[in-house]
Amino acid sequence: MKRVTAGFALLLILFLLGACSAPKRPDWLRGQSSLYPPQSYLIGIGTDTQRSRAEDRARSEIAKTFEVEIAATFSSEESHWLAQGTGTDGETYEQQVREELAASTHRMISGVRIAEVWFDDKNESYSALAVLDRVRAARPLRSEIEEIDQRLLARVKAAGHEGSPFLRLGIYLQALADLERRKGLAVDLQIVDVAGWVSPPSVTVAEVESQANRVARELTIGLKLGNDSSGIVKGALLRSLAELGLKVTSQEKTDLLLRGAVTVESYDVPPPWKWRVASAQVEFVDGSGAMLDAVRASVREGSQIATRAETMAREKLGEKLATLLLRRIFEEGRRYGR
C-alpha cells in the first residue's frame, strides 16, 4: 500500500513539474500586451503554420491601420485642381501625392519589429507579435510636417510677390500638393500619437484654392496650332481648360503660349477596324518669349469608321495637350518655396 501511495505521489509530482515547465500562453494573443502597452506601442498579431508568414502577417496588421485611415482621408476634401490635373501617364497629382505618402508611411513602419513569437503545439502554428514604438514613429512625422509648413509659408509668400499670373498659379498648385501631403502625414501622426492632436496648417486648402481660382481668371493663354482640321483639337483643349476656369485668348501678348502642329496617321490593322494616331509637337513659351519646354504628344483611337477614328483621336489629343499645359504650370511652380 505504501509502495502504491509513494508511486502515486511521484507521478503527481512529475505531472506538476511538467505543467510548470510548459510555456505560458502569452497575454498578447488576447489583443493586449503588458510588456507593450497600447499607450506606448501599436501592435499587430499574425498567425500561420510558417513562422516567416506569421511575422509578415503581424507587420501587415500594423500597416493596414495606416492604409485604411489614409484612404478614408483622401475620399473627402479633394482639391479639384489636383484631381483634374491628370499626368501624361494617366495619373493625377492626387495619385502622385498618395504614392509619396505611401513611401513615407513605408519608411515609418520600417521601424516595426517582431517582439515575440509563440508556437502552439496543439495547432502546430506560429503566432507573431509585431510592435511599433509610438514615440519613435511620431518623431520623423512631426519633423516632415514642420518642413511642409515652412515650405507652405514660403510658397504663399513667393506667390504674393510674383508678377506673372502663370508662375503665381504654379506656386499655388504646388502649395495645394503640399497640403495634400501634409493631410496624409497628419493622419499617420494621429494614429501613432496617443494624444491624437496635430497642429493645423498655416493656410487651408480652401484658402489656397481660392487664390488659385482667382489667378486662373487673370491668366492669359495663347494657342497657335497648325493643321487642326475643323478645330477639333482646339475645341477639346478649350473644354478641358474651361473646367478649371482657364481660358484661351486670341490677343498677341499672353502669359503662356502653346504653339505647334497636328499630324494624323493611319495605323494598319486587319478590317473592319480603322485606327488613327493624332500627334502634336508643341512648345510652351512664357510671356517674355522664352521657351519653357518642347514635348510631343500622341493618341491612338480606333473605330470601324475612319472619320470617326480620326475625330476621336483629335479630341483625345486636345485633352492631352490641356493636361500637358496644366502640368507645365504645375512644374514651373516647383522651384519656389523649397
MOHU-V853081 format. One line per field, one symbol per residue. burial: I if it has 16 or more other ideal C-beta (glycine too) atoms within 10 Angstrom, else O. A space follows every 50 residues. Layout:
# MOHU-V853081
burial: ???
This chain:
# MOHU-V853081
burial: OOOOOOOOOOOOOOOOOOOOOOOOOIOIOOOOIOOIOOOOIIIIIIIIOO OOOIIIIIIOIIIOIIOOOIOOIIOOOOIOIIOIIIOOOOOIIIIIIIOO IOOIIOOIIOOIOIIIOIOOOOOOOIIIIIIIIIOOIIOIIOOIIOOIIO IIOOIIOIIOOIOIIIIIIIIIIIIIIIIIIIIIIIIIIIIIIOOOOIOO IOIOIOOIIOIIOOIIOOIIIIIOIOOIOOOIIIOIIIOIIOOIOIOIOO OOOIIIIIIIOIOIOOOOOOOOOIIIIIIIOIOIIIIOOOOOOOOOIOII IOIOOOOOIIIIIIIIIIIIIIIIIIIIIIOIIOOIIO
